[in-house]
């Protein structure tokens, strides 16, 4: 049955089908949509909000928020579109009506939408109007406005949402006053006019505040490379216009190449907060001059009473105020990512007159910006919360930074020459609205966070502070990265699928890195490496002894440990080796005399690091009970079980036997379950380490328990033969347990301390 265009109704069946279809389509796209609902406060926003506002950067995003809101709350959404979408094909216009979309020239649009809100429908609006491709929303005076394609000039954002919210709130206030005063005839008249079955139902809506929820959609990364949509369009239409081509390139990449679409809710705007107390007392008298919602929103009662005119003037001033507040709040909700920061730094440097900057200095500015922003309360993209993604910026570089720089280079915005980034004049050239995304993405990224003055001030601070960042300051930040990495890793393995194994763990000891600093400037530094299935606490008592003797002590956490056996299952021995390297890079900033001490697998990793890092300067490496041969002969079957797990991984991601039970000596430190894959990785490490003789340019001290129940004592003999070092000692400890360091068996603490000079 065709929808009445003057009173369009949502077709629940069609709407629900589209929501379901969208859920299926979403899985096929490379677009990673994240509706952030991190806490109770944000959950309240999506449930309590009436009018949801979103920024507008891509065409397809206009169909996404209402479906996400429906999934989160069960509420149907209304949205507003340009009239052009309803012209021509009647079947398409009927479809739009059925899924809640109405044209912005619908007669009586505002009262219609207000009535819909009263009947529990949410309203989705894009107050910028058209697409803001350049993300330039602040002019040179700091005023919020956007470029209008139709007017060919910059204009203020639409205040329709503010008018709807204020008028609706005024109407609710009048209803509540009338009801409290016993004027039920007035309330009954409105209930009948608004199609409510009874007065009570209408009054429950009147009690609820009218809430605007400004929201921000952030895409990351934005790519300019060709894609399948653009290629197909060129194939079937050789005369494709530039505007359409630009949209296919940018938006096709957002859909079909790995892209994060972060949707965040900002501080809600409550319409009732904008009325003064005396205005609230007058509102019922003003509202009574209107006989319908149409008159109320037109602000011109049939009688022409002065109250209506005053109300009209006041509404315009208030709606401007509300509009300015919700636009500021909307832009505050941007999810900041690495490209935002890098772009802002580049443009600031260029405007300061800099045309070249050393790569290393720029990387320090970028890294320091991230660390300072982590201390702010602003929402950062998850890649800026995960040190594995960003902390290599100052050393090895990062995939995300490389992708950004490659795009900037391809666009002719900068290039690398003699270890410097050379900034091009194109960075500050003006481009038409349909060109900027494919010509100057750096400008687009920088524009998006330009309204966030507190963020740009932090970046300014980082630009200046990077010059003063010495090795110790950098090491302090990198140590903090490892603290954050532990929290990040632990949180990633708290999902329900990991709960059964996690619940059986008995760890209570602190599993994070620790740093015990000496008060003596010339103190030696010791890096402590724990064993397989364990954590930093395993070496803590030795660390405290070394610290008491005046040394700097850093206890590291090998990746995959101290969080969940599932985490360990996802790692390989190269991840553990990288943890050792990170620990060394931190501790070396505090002393010229660095010593490395590892227990069990940590001992093997210490020796491996020492043998494969001839350029690293350290004084000694100590290995305690490093495994080369095991007492448990069943370990020979580990490769067989591991490969069986791999063979069935296409049926079950867990494999046949993902874990085997463990009976640890120290239940408060060790995992209760051993991942088969991790055991296989340990064997891979041993095979790698023992394939040839190794030269270590430092003192080497080997310890082994003579009756170790885990590691065969013959391991120390094999290590002695493998390792070439000018000064090497071999010591057998009297012990029938494996964890000699944690329990200080045979006074091994004193023996280790004596070797560190």
KOLNUBA-51332 format. One line per 5 residues: number of its first residue (from 1); for each residue x, z, y of C-alpha. Coordinates in steps of 0.05 Angstrom, whole numbers. Layout:
# residues N
NUM = X:Z:Y ~ ... .
***
This chain:
# residues 757
1 = 0:0:0 ~ 30:-21:68 ~ 53:36:114 ~ 17:44:181 ~ 73:28:231 .
6 = 41:76:282 ~ 40:134:232 ~ 91:117:178 ~ 92:162:117 ~ 150:177:70 .
11 = 140:152:0 ~ 166:210:-41 ~ 172:168:-104 ~ 214:114:-70 ~ 255:166:-32 .
16 = 271:205:-96 ~ 290:141:-132 ~ 338:123:-75 ~ 370:193:-78 ~ 380:184:-153 .
21 = 407:114:-144 ~ 454:137:-90 ~ 481:190:-137 ~ 496:136:-188 ~ 526:88:-136 .
26 = 569:143:-107 ~ 605:150:-174 ~ 622:76:-174 ~ 652:76:-104 ~ 721:100:-84 .
31 = 690:140:-29 ~ 699:215:-41 ~ 641:246:-4 ~ 649:320:10 ~ 592:359:42 .
36 = 627:423:61 ~ 586:485:44 ~ 643:534:38 ~ 605:598:52 ~ 538:631:62 .
41 = 539:614:136 ~ 547:539:124 ~ 494:542:69 ~ 447:573:120 ~ 461:516:168 .
46 = 439:462:121 ~ 376:502:101 ~ 357:528:170 ~ 373:466:210 ~ 317:422:235 .
51 = 354:367:272 ~ 421:343:244 ~ 467:303:290 ~ 524:259:265 ~ 578:217:298 .
56 = 575:142:283 ~ 637:104:259 ~ 612:60:202 ~ 546:26:186 ~ 537:52:116 .
61 = 544:125:137 ~ 475:122:168 ~ 444:124:98 ~ 486:181:69 ~ 470:246:107 .
66 = 396:247:91 ~ 409:240:16 ~ 461:295:17 ~ 413:341:54 ~ 358:324:4 .
71 = 405:343:-53 ~ 426:408:-19 ~ 357:431:5 ~ 303:390:-28 ~ 277:371:41 .
76 = 259:299:59 ~ 292:272:122 ~ 270:228:179 ~ 320:183:214 ~ 317:135:272 .
81 = 344:64:273 ~ 347:5:321 ~ 283:-37:324 ~ 322:-99:300 ~ 322:-71:229 .
86 = 246:-74:228 ~ 240:-145:253 ~ 234:-205:206 ~ 229:-185:133 ~ 166:-142:126 .
91 = 185:-118:57 ~ 250:-89:84 ~ 215:-55:142 ~ 164:-25:93 ~ 222:0:51 .
96 = 254:33:112 ~ 189:68:130 ~ 182:93:58 ~ 250:127:60 ~ 237:162:126 .
101 = 268:113:175 ~ 230:96:239 ~ 248:50:297 ~ 270:82:362 ~ 214:44:399 .
106 = 159:74:356 ~ 101:92:402 ~ 98:167:412 ~ 166:174:376 ~ 183:244:401 .
111 = 116:278:386 ~ 115:242:319 ~ 184:271:301 ~ 165:340:327 ~ 103:339:282 .
116 = 147:318:223 ~ 194:377:235 ~ 135:425:236 ~ 116:396:168 ~ 184:414:139 .
121 = 219:347:145 ~ 291:347:170 ~ 311:298:225 ~ 377:259:224 ~ 400:228:289 .
126 = 464:193:313 ~ 466:213:387 ~ 522:165:403 ~ 474:108:391 ~ 517:50:368 .
131 = 581:53:327 ~ 640:85:364 ~ 695:44:332 ~ 750:68:379 ~ 729:142:371 .
136 = 741:148:446 ~ 689:199:467 ~ 724:231:527 ~ 741:194:591 ~ 800:206:637 .
141 = 763:263:671 ~ 750:298:606 ~ 676:281:607 ~ 639:264:543 ~ 614:192:541 .
146 = 618:130:497 ~ 622:55:506 ~ 555:20:503 ~ 559:-51:475 ~ 491:-70:505 .
151 = 506:-43:575 ~ 580:-63:569 ~ 600:3:602 ~ 610:76:585 ~ 549:121:584 .
156 = 527:191:567 ~ 504:207:497 ~ 430:207:482 ~ 392:271:497 ~ 331:255:454 .
161 = 348:310:403 ~ 352:360:460 ~ 284:340:488 ~ 252:344:420 ~ 282:413:405 .
166 = 266:443:474 ~ 194:417:477 ~ 182:439:405 ~ 210:508:420 ~ 166:513:482 .
171 = 106:495:440 ~ 123:548:388 ~ 132:600:442 ~ 63:585:470 ~ 32:589:400 .
176 = 64:657:387 ~ 41:685:454 ~ -30:659:444 ~ -33:688:374 ~ -6:755:397 .
181 = -57:756:453 ~ -114:741:404 ~ -129:672:433 ~ -142:643:364 ~ -184:585:389 .
186 = -124:553:421 ~ -82:563:359 ~ -138:535:315 ~ -143:473:359 ~ -69:459:351 .
191 = -71:472:276 ~ -127:421:268 ~ -94:370:312 ~ -28:377:275 ~ -61:371:205 .
196 = -48:442:182 ~ -96:469:130 ~ -98:537:164 ~ -72:575:224 ~ -27:620:181 .
201 = 13:560:156 ~ 24:535:228 ~ 45:604:252 ~ 99:610:198 ~ 129:547:228 .
206 = 123:575:299 ~ 162:637:280 ~ 222:596:257 ~ 273:580:312 ~ 284:506:327 .
211 = 356:493:305 ~ 400:433:320 ~ 460:426:273 ~ 516:383:301 ~ 556:352:245 .
216 = 618:309:240 ~ 637:255:191 ~ 712:244:184 ~ 741:187:143 ~ 812:191:116 .
221 = 852:148:109 ~ 828:88:149 ~ 860:23:123 ~ 868:-45:154 ~ 888:-85:92 .
226 = 844:-140:63 ~ 792:-123:11 ~ 743:-156:-37 ~ 684:-155:11 ~ 723:-191:65 .
231 = 751:-241:15 ~ 681:-257:-11 ~ 653:-266:59 ~ 708:-315:77 ~ 696:-353:13 .
236 = 622:-363:25 ~ 624:-367:100 ~ 685:-399:131 ~ 658:-389:200 ~ 654:-313:195 .
241 = 655:-282:265 ~ 709:-234:286 ~ 662:-174:293 ~ 634:-182:222 ~ 704:-193:194 .
246 = 730:-130:227 ~ 673:-89:198 ~ 684:-117:128 ~ 758:-101:131 ~ 751:-29:156 .
251 = 686:-8:122 ~ 700:-46:58 ~ 764:-6:51 ~ 727:59:63 ~ 680:43:6 .
256 = 725:10:-45 ~ 793:44:-35 ~ 806:118:-44 ~ 777:149:19 ~ 754:219:35 .
261 = 689:225:74 ~ 686:297:99 ~ 620:321:128 ~ 623:387:164 ~ 570:427:201 .
266 = 589:457:268 ~ 560:515:307 ~ 484:509:308 ~ 447:500:373 ~ 384:544:378 .
271 = 336:514:428 ~ 305:582:446 ~ 371:607:472 ~ 366:559:531 ~ 304:590:561 .
276 = 311:648:610 ~ 267:708:598 ~ 221:692:656 ~ 216:620:634 ~ 193:642:566 .
281 = 137:681:599 ~ 115:620:638 ~ 119:571:579 ~ 49:586:551 ~ 18:572:619 .
286 = 55:506:624 ~ 40:485:552 ~ -35:499:562 ~ -37:443:613 ~ -25:394:557 .
291 = -78:372:508 ~ -33:339:457 ~ 40:335:435 ~ 41:265:466 ~ 26:295:534 .
296 = 75:352:523 ~ 133:304:509 ~ 112:258:565 ~ 113:320:610 ~ 54:292:649 .
301 = -12:327:637 ~ -75:289:652 ~ -92:337:708 ~ -26:324:743 ~ -17:400:751 .
306 = 45:424:787 ~ 65:463:725 ~ 76:398:688 ~ 120:371:743 ~ 163:433:747 .
311 = 168:433:671 ~ 191:360:673 ~ 246:375:722 ~ 268:437:684 ~ 268:400:618 .
316 = 314:346:645 ~ 365:397:668 ~ 361:437:604 ~ 363:377:558 ~ 427:354:594 .
321 = 457:422:582 ~ 436:423:509 ~ 461:352:499 ~ 530:370:528 ~ 533:431:483 .
326 = 515:395:418 ~ 563:337:432 ~ 620:386:444 ~ 601:424:381 ~ 596:359:341 .
331 = 665:336:360 ~ 694:405:346 ~ 675:395:272 ~ 725:340:258 ~ 767:350:195 .
336 = 839:344:219 ~ 886:304:176 ~ 959:282:177 ~ 944:215:211 ~ 910:252:268 .
341 = 971:294:280 ~ 1022:238:272 ~ 983:192:319 ~ 976:245:372 ~ 1051:261:369 .
346 = 1069:187:375 ~ 1024:174:435 ~ 1047:237:470 ~ 1120:218:461 ~ 1106:147:486 .
351 = 1070:172:548 ~ 1129:219:561 ~ 1173:157:566 ~ 1204:161:497 ~ 1213:94:462 .
356 = 1254:118:403 ~ 1256:182:363 ~ 1298:200:303 ~ 1259:200:238 ~ 1283:270:220 .
361 = 1262:299:288 ~ 1193:266:283 ~ 1184:294:213 ~ 1200:363:238 ~ 1149:356:294 .
366 = 1097:335:243 ~ 1113:390:194 ~ 1115:444:248 ~ 1048:419:274 ~ 1018:429:205 .
371 = 1046:499:198 ~ 1021:520:267 ~ 953:489:255 ~ 947:528:190 ~ 948:591:232 .
376 = 889:566:273 ~ 817:573:251 ~ 803:499:253 ~ 784:462:191 ~ 840:421:162 .
381 = 837:366:110 ~ 852:395:41 ~ 918:356:39 ~ 942:400:97 ~ 925:462:57 .
386 = 962:440:-6 ~ 1038:445:3 ~ 1049:396:-54 ~ 1020:342:-8 ~ 1057:357:57 .
391 = 1117:402:48 ~ 1164:346:29 ~ 1155:313:98 ~ 1220:342:124 ~ 1260:324:62 .
396 = 1235:270:15 ~ 1175:244:54 ~ 1103:243:30 ~ 1056:190:3 ~ 1005:201:58 .
401 = 1058:196:113 ~ 1088:134:81 ~ 1019:101:79 ~ 1007:118:153 ~ 1075:91:174 .
406 = 1066:28:133 ~ 1000:14:168 ~ 1030:28:236 ~ 1088:-18:222 ~ 1043:-74:196 .
411 = 1002:-69:260 ~ 1064:-75:303 ~ 1056:-6:332 ~ 1124:21:310 ~ 1182:3:265 .
416 = 1244:37:236 ~ 1314:19:261 ~ 1379:57:249 ~ 1343:121:227 ~ 1296:120:287 .
421 = 1223:105:297 ~ 1218:52:351 ~ 1152:56:390 ~ 1120:-9:413 ~ 1084:-23:479 .
426 = 1023:-44:438 ~ 1008:31:429 ~ 976:35:498 ~ 946:-35:504 ~ 871:-41:513 .
431 = 831:-74:459 ~ 758:-95:455 ~ 712:-49:416 ~ 711:-98:356 ~ 787:-104:355 .
436 = 814:-34:363 ~ 806:-12:290 ~ 846:-71:265 ~ 897:-71:321 ~ 912:1:340 .
441 = 892:53:288 ~ 940:103:320 ~ 896:102:382 ~ 833:111:339 ~ 862:171:303 .
446 = 888:204:367 ~ 821:193:402 ~ 784:230:348 ~ 820:296:362 ~ 830:285:436 .
451 = 768:328:453 ~ 800:387:415 ~ 843:416:470 ~ 864:476:430 ~ 890:429:375 .
456 = 927:383:423 ~ 960:445:455 ~ 985:467:386 ~ 1014:397:375 ~ 1048:401:443 .
461 = 1078:467:422 ~ 1104:436:358 ~ 1135:377:394 ~ 1175:426:437 ~ 1188:476:382 .
466 = 1216:426:332 ~ 1280:421:374 ~ 1292:496:364 ~ 1274:497:290 ~ 1338:519:255 .
471 = 1349:522:179 ~ 1326:594:174 ~ 1261:581:212 ~ 1248:520:167 ~ 1262:562:105 .
476 = 1213:615:129 ~ 1159:563:134 ~ 1177:533:67 ~ 1173:602:35 ~ 1103:609:65 .
481 = 1087:541:33 ~ 1101:571:-35 ~ 1055:630:-21 ~ 1000:581:-1 ~ 1016:537:-62 .
486 = 1002:596:-109 ~ 934:608:-77 ~ 918:534:-78 ~ 937:526:-151 ~ 899:588:-172 .
491 = 836:565:-136 ~ 839:495:-169 ~ 832:527:-238 ~ 773:573:-225 ~ 719:522:-243 .
496 = 670:538:-300 ~ 706:493:-351 ~ 767:539:-347 ~ 728:605:-349 ~ 731:619:-424 .
501 = 808:617:-428 ~ 817:650:-360 ~ 773:709:-379 ~ 819:726:-437 ~ 881:733:-394 .
506 = 908:803:-382 ~ 955:790:-323 ~ 952:843:-269 ~ 1022:837:-239 ~ 1032:799:-174 .
511 = 1047:727:-194 ~ 1068:701:-126 ~ 1137:688:-98 ~ 1173:747:-66 ~ 1231:750:-16 .
516 = 1272:813:-8 ~ 1317:804:53 ~ 1381:840:66 ~ 1397:872:133 ~ 1469:849:127 .
521 = 1482:781:158 ~ 1539:765:110 ~ 1500:785:48 ~ 1501:742:-15 ~ 1435:711:-38 .
526 = 1406:711:-108 ~ 1353:664:-134 ~ 1314:692:-193 ~ 1278:646:-243 ~ 1229:675:-294 .
531 = 1213:650:-363 ~ 1160:609:-399 ~ 1088:636:-396 ~ 1111:690:-348 ~ 1116:701:-273 .
536 = 1161:727:-217 ~ 1144:800:-234 ~ 1185:791:-297 ~ 1249:792:-255 ~ 1224:840:-200 .
541 = 1260:902:-225 ~ 1327:864:-227 ~ 1311:836:-158 ~ 1300:906:-130 ~ 1366:929:-159 .
546 = 1403:869:-128 ~ 1368:881:-61 ~ 1388:954:-63 ~ 1460:931:-70 ~ 1453:891:-5 .
551 = 1435:821:-28 ~ 1380:774:-6 ~ 1334:763:-66 ~ 1284:707:-76 ~ 1238:709:-136 .
556 = 1206:642:-148 ~ 1144:621:-188 ~ 1151:562:-234 ~ 1093:513:-226 ~ 1036:526:-273 .
561 = 1052:600:-282 ~ 1014:661:-258 ~ 949:623:-246 ~ 915:597:-309 ~ 939:570:-376 .
566 = 901:507:-356 ~ 947:500:-296 ~ 1008:505:-341 ~ 978:454:-387 ~ 975:404:-330 .
571 = 1049:411:-312 ~ 1113:381:-340 ~ 1184:408:-341 ~ 1202:366:-280 ~ 1151:407:-240 .
576 = 1188:470:-262 ~ 1255:440:-243 ~ 1226:422:-175 ~ 1205:495:-165 ~ 1278:515:-176 .
581 = 1302:464:-125 ~ 1252:488:-73 ~ 1274:560:-85 ~ 1347:541:-75 ~ 1332:502:-11 .
586 = 1298:564:18 ~ 1350:616:-2 ~ 1411:575:19 ~ 1390:580:92 ~ 1404:655:90 .
591 = 1472:657:58 ~ 1534:616:44 ~ 1542:654:-21 ~ 1484:636:-68 ~ 1478:659:-140 .
596 = 1425:635:-190 ~ 1398:679:-246 ~ 1348:655:-297 ~ 1316:686:-358 ~ 1295:648:-420 .
601 = 1267:581:-398 ~ 1287:602:-328 ~ 1358:607:-354 ~ 1356:537:-381 ~ 1327:512:-315 .
606 = 1382:548:-277 ~ 1437:515:-319 ~ 1402:447:-313 ~ 1398:453:-238 ~ 1471:474:-233 .
611 = 1495:417:-276 ~ 1454:364:-241 ~ 1466:387:-169 ~ 1541:378:-157 ~ 1530:372:-82 .
616 = 1494:439:-78 ~ 1541:495:-62 ~ 1530:560:-101 ~ 1578:612:-129 ~ 1550:628:-198 .
621 = 1495:614:-247 ~ 1472:666:-298 ~ 1430:649:-359 ~ 1397:703:-401 ~ 1367:686:-469 .
626 = 1360:612:-454 ~ 1325:576:-511 ~ 1360:521:-549 ~ 1340:543:-619 ~ 1278:584:-637 .
631 = 1264:635:-691 ~ 1194:607:-703 ~ 1202:547:-749 ~ 1130:526:-737 ~ 1150:500:-669 .
636 = 1175:438:-705 ~ 1101:417:-711 ~ 1089:421:-636 ~ 1104:346:-623 ~ 1056:328:-680 .
641 = 999:370:-651 ~ 1015:346:-580 ~ 1010:273:-600 ~ 946:287:-639 ~ 917:317:-576 .
646 = 936:255:-538 ~ 904:210:-590 ~ 836:244:-584 ~ 840:253:-508 ~ 795:192:-500 .
651 = 740:231:-535 ~ 755:300:-508 ~ 800:315:-449 ~ 818:382:-482 ~ 846:350:-546 .
656 = 842:379:-616 ~ 882:442:-604 ~ 896:451:-529 ~ 920:523:-536 ~ 949:570:-587 .
661 = 943:646:-582 ~ 1002:686:-556 ~ 1021:759:-567 ~ 1064:773:-506 ~ 1113:831:-499 .
666 = 1087:842:-428 ~ 1011:829:-426 ~ 1008:846:-352 ~ 1055:788:-336 ~ 1049:736:-391 .
671 = 994:687:-411 ~ 954:704:-473 ~ 949:630:-491 ~ 1003:577:-498 ~ 984:506:-479 .
676 = 1009:459:-534 ~ 1027:408:-481 ~ 1070:460:-445 ~ 1107:476:-509 ~ 1121:402:-517 .
681 = 1148:400:-446 ~ 1194:458:-462 ~ 1221:419:-521 ~ 1230:359:-476 ~ 1270:401:-428 .
686 = 1314:427:-485 ~ 1325:356:-511 ~ 1344:331:-441 ~ 1391:389:-430 ~ 1427:385:-497 .
691 = 1437:309:-501 ~ 1508:313:-472 ~ 1561:361:-448 ~ 1551:388:-377 ~ 1600:406:-322 .
696 = 1582:462:-275 ~ 1624:472:-212 ~ 1612:547:-208 ~ 1620:611:-248 ~ 1576:612:-310 .
701 = 1552:675:-344 ~ 1514:670:-410 ~ 1475:729:-441 ~ 1437:732:-507 ~ 1403:787:-548 .
706 = 1436:794:-616 ~ 1369:804:-652 ~ 1322:765:-605 ~ 1256:753:-642 ~ 1240:690:-601 .
711 = 1305:655:-585 ~ 1355:647:-642 ~ 1422:680:-623 ~ 1457:616:-643 ~ 1430:586:-577 .
716 = 1486:619:-538 ~ 1539:587:-582 ~ 1508:518:-570 ~ 1506:531:-495 ~ 1579:554:-496 .
721 = 1599:488:-528 ~ 1556:446:-482 ~ 1578:475:-415 ~ 1644:460:-382 ~ 1663:510:-327 .
726 = 1728:539:-302 ~ 1702:610:-305 ~ 1653:623:-361 ~ 1633:688:-396 ~ 1592:699:-459 .
731 = 1559:766:-472 ~ 1516:789:-531 ~ 1467:844:-516 ~ 1443:894:-567 ~ 1369:879:-568 .
736 = 1312:867:-617 ~ 1264:843:-562 ~ 1264:780:-521 ~ 1247:808:-452 ~ 1314:841:-439 .
741 = 1314:832:-363 ~ 1245:861:-350 ~ 1261:923:-392 ~ 1334:926:-373 ~ 1357:928:-446 .
746 = 1430:945:-457 ~ 1438:957:-382 ~ 1435:882:-370 ~ 1418:894:-296 ~ 1486:926:-285 .
751 = 1521:871:-322 ~ 1488:817:-280 ~ 1500:855:-215 ~ 1574:862:-233 ~ 1580:786:-237 .
756 = 1551:774:-168 ~ 1604:784:-115 .
***
